[in-house]
Amino acid sequence: MPTDRSSAGDPDRTLALLWRDPSTAPRRGPRQGLSIDAVVDAATRLADTEGLAAVTMRRVAQALGVAPMTLYTYVPGKAELLDLMLDAAYAAMPRTDTSGQPWRERVTAVAEENRTLYAEHPWAATVSTSRPPLGPGQMTKYEHELRALDGLGLSDVDLDAALAHLLGFVRSHARDAADARATQQDSAMDDEQWWAINEPLLARVLDESTYPTAVRVGAAAGTAHGGAWSPEHAWRFGLARVLDGLAALVERRS
């Protein structure tokens, strides 16, 4: 379960920072050139390389070469900083121009854009965003993604739910893929190597007559993927099923 969530800080201060209200600018800074954007960039680099747990006010200050207390003149704390990091990542996302293309191509582009986001910023997939950071990056992202599904005859409520369903699949897949990469790195072996070691051990204790379906299907999947799970196959299969489900909904609404 995610241990961090967006919109956990002071709402008034967070919104003012997200939209760069001039009243949030410090009257003096620790050194010329330091800004909210510089703080966000430093925090994001830390999260990208070491994970979100590494993002503390002390570590960010160290990365910027300033005293920790000086950061509080720019950002009240980590909760508000996290919203700023997410919104900046959303703002920097590539947005494919899919106007005029069939809706499945438009929605696929949205899925791929979010997959790229999580590949570049794995920490973003671990943050609970049931209360999203309502900054310009978030709103631009939401507007762009809704347009991929607009005009299909869905109600506004269904339109929002369809997008949430799609993004939920992408985020779940991103977490699973990140876990798979971490497992390989921690074990210093890929899935094929792991199964090569463990398959003979399993064969000694597994009664195929008791688990015939599991043995048959597991062997077929393992042969096809070189392991128990393939991120690429799971992505293609899962996204196709999401699109098929949306197609059935669109057809009923039509």
HELIX and SHEET records of a PDB file:
HELIX    1   1 PRO A   11  LEU A   18  1                                   8    
HELIX    2   2 PRO A   22  THR A   24  5                                   3    
HELIX    3   3 ILE A   36  GLU A   50  1                                  15    
HELIX    4   4 LEU A   52  ALA A   54  5                                   3    
HELIX    5   5 MET A   57  LEU A   64  1                                   8    
HELIX    6   6 PRO A   68  LEU A   71  1                                   4    
HELIX    7   7 LYS A   78  ALA A   91  1                                  14    
HELIX    8   8 TRP A  103  GLU A  120  1                                  18    
HELIX    9   9 PRO A  122  THR A  126  5                                   5    
HELIX   10  10 PRO A  136  LEU A  149  1                                  14    
HELIX   11  11 ASP A  156  SER A  187  1                                  32    
HELIX   12  12 ASP A  191  VAL A  205  1                                  15    
HELIX   13  13 PRO A  212  HIS A  225  1                                  14    
HELIX   14  14 PRO A  231  ARG A  253  1                                  23    
SHEET    1   A 2 ASP A   4  ARG A   5  0                                        
SHEET    2   A 2 VAL A 127  SER A 128  1                                        
END                                                                             
